[in-house]
Amino acid sequence: MLTISYATQQDKQEYFSIDKHLLASEYESKVRDRRCYIIRDNKNVIGVMRYILFWDCIPFLTLIYLNEAYRGKGYGKNAILFWEKEMRDSGFRMVMISTQVDEQAQHFYRKLGYIDKGSLFLDNTPIEQPQELLMIKVF
């Protein structure tokens, strides 16, 4: 059974076994501000999600990651729908997400109603990567 809950200090080790990019100090603030989640199937941690507020007013899902064995089975869709409901219930009218243009996630997000709204290019920077596609969904 899928459950999604706010991450706590007790989840820290399991959280970081999945999310290798978040700084430990950021985890503390994410837990405090309730901006990261643990995704479980029964009691097994299978993924994580986290977000920020872009321009301090638009929820921006910066990471959703599921262990490979759980992909393509509806867990990701249900996790994002859960997050979107939380954001709507909190009074937000729009959410944002992004993915690299060379990743398949863009097709998944479009199926969930996200629309392309721009790109970010980080070439010739310390964080060089392929083009980042920015997408939004209006409620």
Contacts in CASP RR format, 6 or more apart in sequence:
PFRMAT RR
TARGET T0000
AUTHOR 0000-0000-0000
METHOD contacts of the structure
MODEL  1
MLTISYATQQDKQEYFSIDKHLLASEYESKVRDRRCYIIRDNKNVIGVMR
YILFWDCIPFLTLIYLNEAYRGKGYGKNAILFWEKEMRDSGFRMVMISTQ
VDEQAQHFYRKLGYIDKGSLFLDNTPIEQPQELLMIKVF
1 41 0 8 1.000
1 42 0 8 1.000
2 39 0 8 1.000
2 40 0 8 1.000
2 41 0 8 1.000
2 75 0 8 1.000
2 78 0 8 1.000
2 79 0 8 1.000
3 39 0 8 1.000
3 40 0 8 1.000
4 37 0 8 1.000
4 38 0 8 1.000
4 39 0 8 1.000
4 40 0 8 1.000
4 49 0 8 1.000
4 78 0 8 1.000
4 79 0 8 1.000
4 82 0 8 1.000
4 83 0 8 1.000
5 37 0 8 1.000
5 38 0 8 1.000
5 40 0 8 1.000
6 31 0 8 1.000
6 34 0 8 1.000
6 36 0 8 1.000
6 37 0 8 1.000
6 38 0 8 1.000
7 15 0 8 1.000
7 27 0 8 1.000
7 30 0 8 1.000
7 31 0 8 1.000
7 36 0 8 1.000
7 37 0 8 1.000
7 38 0 8 1.000
7 48 0 8 1.000
8 31 0 8 1.000
9 31 0 8 1.000
11 38 0 8 1.000
11 45 0 8 1.000
12 27 0 8 1.000
14 38 0 8 1.000
14 45 0 8 1.000
15 22 0 8 1.000
15 27 0 8 1.000
15 36 0 8 1.000
15 38 0 8 1.000
15 45 0 8 1.000
15 48 0 8 1.000
16 22 0 8 1.000
16 24 0 8 1.000
16 27 0 8 1.000
17 45 0 8 1.000
18 45 0 8 1.000
18 47 0 8 1.000
18 48 0 8 1.000
18 65 0 8 1.000
18 67 0 8 1.000
19 48 0 8 1.000
19 50 0 8 1.000
19 63 0 8 1.000
19 65 0 8 1.000
21 63 0 8 1.000
22 30 0 8 1.000
22 36 0 8 1.000
22 50 0 8 1.000
22 63 0 8 1.000
27 36 0 8 1.000
29 35 0 8 1.000
30 36 0 8 1.000
30 50 0 8 1.000
35 50 0 8 1.000
35 51 0 8 1.000
35 52 0 8 1.000
36 48 0 8 1.000
36 49 0 8 1.000
36 50 0 8 1.000
36 51 0 8 1.000
37 48 0 8 1.000
37 49 0 8 1.000
37 50 0 8 1.000
37 79 0 8 1.000
37 83 0 8 1.000
38 45 0 8 1.000
38 47 0 8 1.000
38 48 0 8 1.000
39 45 0 8 1.000
39 46 0 8 1.000
39 47 0 8 1.000
39 48 0 8 1.000
39 49 0 8 1.000
39 66 0 8 1.000
39 75 0 8 1.000
39 76 0 8 1.000
39 79 0 8 1.000
40 46 0 8 1.000
40 47 0 8 1.000
41 70 0 8 1.000
41 75 0 8 1.000
46 66 0 8 1.000
46 67 0 8 1.000
46 69 0 8 1.000
46 70 0 8 1.000
46 75 0 8 1.000
47 64 0 8 1.000
47 65 0 8 1.000
47 66 0 8 1.000
47 67 0 8 1.000
47 70 0 8 1.000
47 79 0 8 1.000
48 63 0 8 1.000
48 64 0 8 1.000
48 65 0 8 1.000
49 61 0 8 1.000
49 63 0 8 1.000
49 64 0 8 1.000
49 65 0 8 1.000
49 79 0 8 1.000
49 80 0 8 1.000
49 83 0 8 1.000
50 61 0 8 1.000
50 62 0 8 1.000
50 63 0 8 1.000
51 59 0 8 1.000
51 60 0 8 1.000
51 61 0 8 1.000
51 62 0 8 1.000
51 83 0 8 1.000
52 59 0 8 1.000
52 60 0 8 1.000
52 62 0 8 1.000
53 59 0 8 1.000
53 60 0 8 1.000
54 60 0 8 1.000
54 96 0 8 1.000
57 92 0 8 1.000
58 92 0 8 1.000
58 94 0 8 1.000
58 95 0 8 1.000
58 96 0 8 1.000
58 136 0 8 1.000
59 83 0 8 1.000
59 87 0 8 1.000
59 92 0 8 1.000
59 95 0 8 1.000
59 96 0 8 1.000
60 95 0 8 1.000
60 96 0 8 1.000
60 97 0 8 1.000
60 98 0 8 1.000
61 80 0 8 1.000
61 83 0 8 1.000
61 95 0 8 1.000
61 96 0 8 1.000
61 97 0 8 1.000
62 98 0 8 1.000
64 76 0 8 1.000
64 79 0 8 1.000
64 80 0 8 1.000
66 75 0 8 1.000
66 76 0 8 1.000
66 79 0 8 1.000
70 76 0 8 1.000
77 108 0 8 1.000
77 112 0 8 1.000
80 112 0 8 1.000
81 112 0 8 1.000
83 95 0 8 1.000
84 95 0 8 1.000
84 137 0 8 1.000
84 139 0 8 1.000
87 95 0 8 1.000
87 139 0 8 1.000
88 139 0 8 1.000
92 139 0 8 1.000
93 138 0 8 1.000
93 139 0 8 1.000
94 136 0 8 1.000
94 137 0 8 1.000
94 138 0 8 1.000
94 139 0 8 1.000
95 136 0 8 1.000
95 137 0 8 1.000
95 139 0 8 1.000
96 117 0 8 1.000
96 134 0 8 1.000
96 135 0 8 1.000
96 136 0 8 1.000
96 137 0 8 1.000
97 109 0 8 1.000
97 114 0 8 1.000
97 135 0 8 1.000
97 136 0 8 1.000
97 137 0 8 1.000
98 120 0 8 1.000
98 132 0 8 1.000
98 133 0 8 1.000
98 134 0 8 1.000
98 135 0 8 1.000
99 105 0 8 1.000
99 106 0 8 1.000
99 109 0 8 1.000
99 132 0 8 1.000
99 133 0 8 1.000
99 135 0 8 1.000
100 129 0 8 1.000
100 130 0 8 1.000
100 131 0 8 1.000
100 132 0 8 1.000
100 133 0 8 1.000
101 119 0 8 1.000
101 130 0 8 1.000
101 131 0 8 1.000
101 132 0 8 1.000
101 133 0 8 1.000
102 130 0 8 1.000
106 116 0 8 1.000
106 133 0 8 1.000
106 135 0 8 1.000
109 135 0 8 1.000
110 135 0 8 1.000
112 137 0 8 1.000
113 137 0 8 1.000
114 135 0 8 1.000
114 136 0 8 1.000
114 137 0 8 1.000
115 135 0 8 1.000
115 136 0 8 1.000
115 137 0 8 1.000
116 133 0 8 1.000
116 134 0 8 1.000
116 135 0 8 1.000
117 134 0 8 1.000
117 135 0 8 1.000
117 136 0 8 1.000
118 133 0 8 1.000
118 134 0 8 1.000
119 131 0 8 1.000
119 132 0 8 1.000
119 133 0 8 1.000
119 134 0 8 1.000
120 131 0 8 1.000
120 132 0 8 1.000
120 134 0 8 1.000
121 131 0 8 1.000
121 132 0 8 1.000
122 128 0 8 1.000
122 129 0 8 1.000
122 132 0 8 1.000
END
